[in-house]
Amino acid sequence: MKKIYSLMAGSFLLLICSILANQAYAQTTSMQSDHSFYLFIGTYAPADSKGIFVYRFNTTDGKASFVSAVSGIQNPSFLTLSPDHRFLYAVSETETHDNRGGQVYAYSFDQGTGTLHYINKQWSKGNDPCNISMDKTGKWLFVANYNGGSLSVFPVEADGSVGAAIQTIEHHGHGIQPQQTTAHIHCALPAPEGNDVFVTDLGLDRVYTYELDPATGKLSPGDPPYTEVTKGSGPRILSFSPGGKNLYLIQELGGELTVFKYQPGKLTTIQTLSNLPKDYQGKIWAADIHFSPDGRFLYAANRDDLNDVVLYAVDKATGKLTYVSRTPTEGKTPRYFTITPDGRFLIVGHQNSDEIVIFKRNAETGALTLTKQRIGVPHAVCLKMVPAP
């Protein structure tokens, strides 16, 4: 009888161990899934080679694995995704002599397999489109045509295809720098709430305000129509703070950061500071800015000669920035970078070197630590991330 009880106890113990092991496996699998993201990479590449890449990035270990890539598009330098992540849109940064411009491509995205499938394309209505964004409803696309000096608005159809441009707004004028002989629209950013769309003009040293009619997609000038920044500074990229209280601008030619207080239809400048080292005399070529997910830190990148990312602490009450540190990006020309949605890693794409470099991020201090992980994609100029199933 004791032997039977002993066998029963042993079997029960094995059953308990098996259940616990299965629970641990399920928890581990769930944890890995919770920290798995798709990373989309836009590049400068000819149409007959792979131009848009999809990787799976795991933030438990900072490793990326190749999933898929597409060709057939020249210089897909900037990307955006629909709010439901079912569609991806890319600019083809090219030009034509008749100013039909570059093109805008639409792809469906299979979230199960991680593959992109071409839908259609449209002319961008201006040369060298360099930036594309979407309103919060997923109905309207905004494309900045850099050398066309224009902004185009496109409708998005129910099947994800992009319709022909319904409006193209041209800017005219020049600035004081050799790079500012004409208008150069670089970025269009819809406000997270409301209908404001803010547009940077690198050639005119202005941030324009437009109001979107959500029913028709048409843009009308704000009141006031623009906010001026430092002459010759070259406003480049905008980023809203989490919550949308403030708007932040990096300026390519002057290497400055400007903080605006945002109210519907209105920007008020509250701070401007340099993103450059003290007494710096080299090339000024500022690139990109992004917030940490919790909004406590802002990161700002400089390209050649500096090739670094600068860390700032953000004052919760005022939105003002305080310099903390700068970190070399370990590559050439950091055109764009992104922070993983869980805040664990910062990933830097380099336009003029062959690797994307990955940094571990300290959530408490914001500090970056170089990892040994790399992604072998050359001429990376745009990085976007969404959760992976």
SVG drawing of the C-alpha trace seen along z (x, -y; Angstrom):
<svg xmlns="http://www.w3.org/2000/svg" viewBox="-17 -86 53 88">
<polyline fill="none" stroke="black" stroke-width="0.4" points="0.0,0.0 2.8,-2.4 4.3,-1.6 1.1,-2.5 0.8,-5.8 4.5,-6.5 3.8,-6.0 0.6,-8.1 2.6,-10.9 5.3,-10.7 2.8,-10.9 1.1,-13.9 4.5,-15.6 5.3,-15.0 1.9,-16.4 2.4,-19.6 5.9,-20.0 4.5,-19.6 1.8,-22.2 4.3,-24.7 6.7,-24.1 3.9,-24.8 2.8,-27.9 6.4,-29.2 6.7,-28.5 3.5,-30.3 4.6,-33.3 8.0,-33.3 6.3,-33.1 3.9,-35.9 6.7,-38.1 8.6,-37.6 5.5,-38.4 4.8,-41.5 8.3,-42.8 8.4,-41.9 8.0,-44.7 8.2,-45.0 10.9,-47.4 10.4,-49.0 13.4,-50.5 13.3,-53.0 16.5,-53.5 18.2,-55.2 18.3,-52.4 17.7,-51.9 14.4,-50.5 15.9,-47.2 17.2,-46.3 15.6,-45.9 14.6,-49.3 12.1,-48.7 13.0,-46.2 11.0,-44.5 12.7,-43.1 11.4,-41.6 13.0,-43.3 12.9,-41.7 13.4,-44.0 14.2,-41.2 17.6,-40.8 17.9,-43.7 18.2,-41.3 16.7,-41.8 15.8,-39.1 15.1,-39.7 11.5,-39.1 11.0,-40.5 11.9,-43.2 10.5,-44.8 12.0,-46.2 10.5,-48.2 10.6,-51.6 13.5,-54.1 14.7,-55.9 11.9,-55.0 13.4,-57.5 10.4,-58.1 7.6,-55.8 4.4,-56.1 1.8,-53.5 -1.9,-53.6 -3.3,-53.8 -4.4,-50.2 -1.0,-49.1 -2.7,-47.4 -1.1,-49.7 2.3,-51.3 3.0,-54.4 6.4,-55.4 7.7,-58.3 10.0,-57.7 12.4,-60.6 12.9,-61.4 12.1,-64.2 10.9,-64.9 11.6,-67.9 7.9,-68.8 7.6,-68.9 5.2,-66.0 7.7,-65.1 8.5,-61.9 5.9,-59.3 3.8,-58.0 3.5,-54.2 0.9,-52.3 1.4,-48.8 -0.8,-46.4 1.0,-44.9 0.3,-41.3 0.8,-41.5 0.9,-37.7 3.7,-37.1 5.4,-40.5 5.2,-41.0 4.4,-44.0 2.3,-43.8 2.2,-46.6 -1.2,-48.3 -0.6,-51.4 1.3,-54.7 0.6,-58.4 2.7,-61.4 3.7,-63.5 3.1,-66.8 6.5,-68.1 10.2,-67.1 12.0,-65.0 9.3,-64.2 11.2,-63.6 8.5,-63.2 5.0,-61.6 2.5,-61.6 -1.1,-60.6 -3.9,-62.2 -5.3,-60.4 -8.3,-59.0 -6.2,-57.4 -8.1,-59.2 -5.5,-61.8 -1.8,-61.7 0.5,-64.7 3.6,-64.7 6.5,-67.3 8.1,-67.9 11.6,-69.2 12.8,-70.6 9.3,-71.2 8.8,-73.6 5.3,-72.2 2.9,-70.2 0.5,-67.7 -2.6,-66.1 -3.8,-62.7 -6.9,-60.7 -6.7,-57.1 -9.3,-54.7 -11.1,-52.0 -8.8,-49.3 -5.7,-51.3 -4.8,-52.6 -3.7,-56.2 -5.8,-58.5 -4.6,-61.3 -3.5,-64.5 -6.5,-66.7 -4.5,-69.7 -0.9,-71.0 0.2,-74.1 3.4,-75.8 5.6,-78.1 7.7,-80.8 10.7,-82.9 14.2,-82.3 16.4,-82.6 19.9,-83.9 21.9,-80.7 23.3,-79.2 20.9,-76.2 17.9,-78.5 17.7,-79.9 14.1,-78.6 11.4,-77.1 12.1,-73.6 9.2,-72.0 10.7,-69.3 8.0,-68.0 4.3,-68.0 3.0,-66.9 -0.7,-66.7 -1.5,-67.6 -2.4,-64.5 -5.8,-66.1 -7.8,-68.7 -7.2,-69.6 -4.0,-71.5 -1.2,-70.5 2.3,-72.1 4.7,-72.3 8.4,-73.2 10.0,-75.2 13.7,-74.9 14.2,-77.5 12.1,-80.2 12.8,-79.7 9.1,-79.3 6.8,-76.8 3.5,-77.1 0.1,-76.4 -2.7,-74.8 -6.2,-73.7 -7.5,-70.4 -11.1,-70.0 -11.5,-66.4 -14.4,-65.9 -12.7,-67.1 -9.0,-66.8 -8.4,-70.4 -5.9,-72.6 -6.5,-76.3 -4.0,-78.8 -4.0,-79.2 -4.3,-82.5 -1.4,-83.4 -0.3,-81.5 3.2,-80.9 5.7,-81.3 9.2,-82.6 12.4,-81.1 16.0,-82.2 17.1,-83.5 19.3,-80.9 18.4,-78.1 16.6,-75.9 13.7,-74.3 13.7,-70.5 11.7,-68.1 8.9,-68.5 7.8,-66.3 5.0,-66.7 5.5,-65.9 3.5,-62.9 0.1,-64.5 0.6,-67.2 1.2,-70.1 4.3,-71.3 5.8,-71.1 9.6,-70.7 11.7,-71.6 15.2,-70.7 16.8,-73.2 19.2,-71.7 21.4,-74.6 21.7,-76.3 21.9,-73.3 19.2,-74.7 16.3,-73.2 13.1,-75.3 10.3,-74.6 6.9,-75.9 3.9,-76.0 1.0,-74.5 -2.6,-75.8 -5.1,-75.0 -4.0,-77.0 -1.2,-78.8 2.5,-78.3 4.3,-80.4 8.1,-80.1 9.3,-79.4 12.9,-78.3 15.7,-78.0 19.0,-76.4 22.0,-75.0 22.3,-71.2 26.0,-71.7 29.0,-71.4 30.3,-74.6 32.8,-76.5 32.1,-73.9 33.5,-75.0 32.7,-72.1 29.9,-71.3 26.4,-72.0 23.9,-69.4 21.2,-68.6 18.9,-65.7 16.2,-64.3 14.4,-64.4 12.4,-61.9 10.8,-61.6 11.2,-58.8 7.8,-57.1 7.3,-58.5 8.1,-62.1 10.8,-62.6 13.6,-62.8 14.2,-64.2 16.9,-62.9 18.3,-65.0 20.8,-63.8 23.5,-65.6 25.0,-64.3 28.6,-64.9 30.9,-66.0 29.5,-65.2 27.5,-62.0 26.0,-61.9 22.7,-61.8 22.2,-64.5 20.1,-63.7 17.9,-66.4 15.8,-66.2 12.3,-67.7 10.8,-69.9 7.4,-68.4 5.8,-71.7 7.3,-74.0 8.5,-71.7 11.9,-73.3 15.0,-71.3 18.2,-70.8 21.3,-69.3 22.4,-66.0 24.9,-64.3 25.9,-63.3 26.7,-59.9 28.5,-59.0 26.3,-57.0 29.2,-54.8 28.3,-55.3 28.2,-58.0 25.4,-60.4 22.6,-59.4 19.7,-60.6 17.0,-59.1 16.6,-57.1 13.8,-55.6 13.1,-54.5 11.3,-51.2 7.7,-51.6 8.6,-50.1 11.6,-52.5 14.3,-49.9 16.4,-50.6 17.3,-53.4 18.1,-52.4 20.1,-54.6 19.9,-54.5 23.0,-55.8 22.6,-57.2 26.3,-56.9 27.4,-53.7 26.3,-50.1 24.9,-49.4 22.0,-50.3 23.4,-50.6 21.5,-49.6 21.8,-51.2 20.4,-50.0 18.5,-52.8 18.3,-53.5 14.7,-54.4 15.6,-56.2 18.4,-58.4 17.9,-58.3 21.5,-57.3 22.5,-55.2 24.8,-52.2 26.2,-50.8 25.4,-47.1 27.1,-44.6 23.9,-44.2 23.9,-45.6 21.5,-45.4 23.2,-45.2 21.1,-47.5 23.0,-50.3 21.8,-53.8 19.0,-53.6 17.1,-56.9 13.8,-56.1 12.8,-53.7 9.3,-53.0 8.1,-50.4 4.8,-48.8 3.9,-45.9 4.2,-42.4 1.6,-39.7"/>
</svg>
